[in-house]
Amino acid sequence: MQTTYIEREIRSFLVTNYLFGRSEALQDDESLLDNVIDSTGVLELVVFLQESFAITVEDEEVVPGNLESVKNVVAYVERKLQSKAAAQSTP
């Protein structure tokens, strides 16, 4: 899956669900936590990521390093997808 697709889907989810369509309010490196989403929003984001990208987000992975910003979320999803692809290609 391409980075641009992943980023577009994540941005669309955040803008639609939390920013009332104001895409200009969403910056790549800006903190999402408390600025855009609250603790319930984090759970909704996790569910969205799992359903949209067919990944499993482990409890210990729900940390700011993975979910702090759009940039971090995109990088996290890419890592999960790469790990999943590697596991599937191993006999």
Order of alpha helices (4+ residues) and beta strands (2+ residues): alpha-alpha-alpha-alpha
